[in-house]
Every structure is written in C-alpha cells, then in structure tokens.
C-alpha cells in the first residue's frame, strides 16, 4: 500500500531566503547544506545558487 506524504504549509514563514533568489554567502550556504543532506557541502550549495540565479 502506498504511503502518503505529509503536506507542507506554504503559508508558514521559511527559515531562510530561497536559494534561487541570488548567490548565497558562506554562512547561508553552510546552513542550507546542513539542512539538505543531498548536497552536503557548502561549496555545492553556492554553485547551485549561482546556477539558479543566472
């Protein structure tokens, strides 16, 4: 039987600015990397933010 996923409340305030809003600084990249285990490295987060913002 498929497992249902919880819904995310999009009206709630977010913890940080969206990555696609522009290049992130070192501190923000570290915070995002800690939350996103798939990227797991602040340098990768910074590269992704540069790609998204261009």
N, C-alpha and C positions, 0 to 999 in steps of 0.2 A: 504494500500500500504506500503511495507517495506521501512524503512528509510535507506538511505545509510550513511555509516560512513566515516569520513574524513580519508585520508591516512596519515600515519606518515612518515616523511622524515628521513630515516635511515642513510643518509649520513651526517646529521647535527650533530654537537658536542652535547654530552649529558651533563647534569648538574652535574652529579656525577658518581663515579665508579659503575659498576654493583654490585648488592648485592651478586651474586654468585662468585665474584672474590676472596672473602675471608671474614673472620669475620670483621664486621664494628665496629668502635669505637662509643662512646656515642653520639658525636656531629653529625656524619653521620647518626646514627640511628634516631635521633630526626628529622633531615632534611627529611629523607625518610618517616618517619611516618607522618609528616605534609603533604607530597605530596600524600601519599597513605591512604586515609581515611578508607579503609577496614581494615588495620592493626591498625591504630590509636594509637599505643603505641610503644615507642622506644624499650621497652623490647621485644615485639613481633617481631620487625624488626631484633633485634640482634639474637633472636632464629632462625628466618628464614634464616639469613645469615650463621649461624653456620650449619644448616641442608644442605643448598645448597653447602657449601664449603667442606663438608665431603664426 
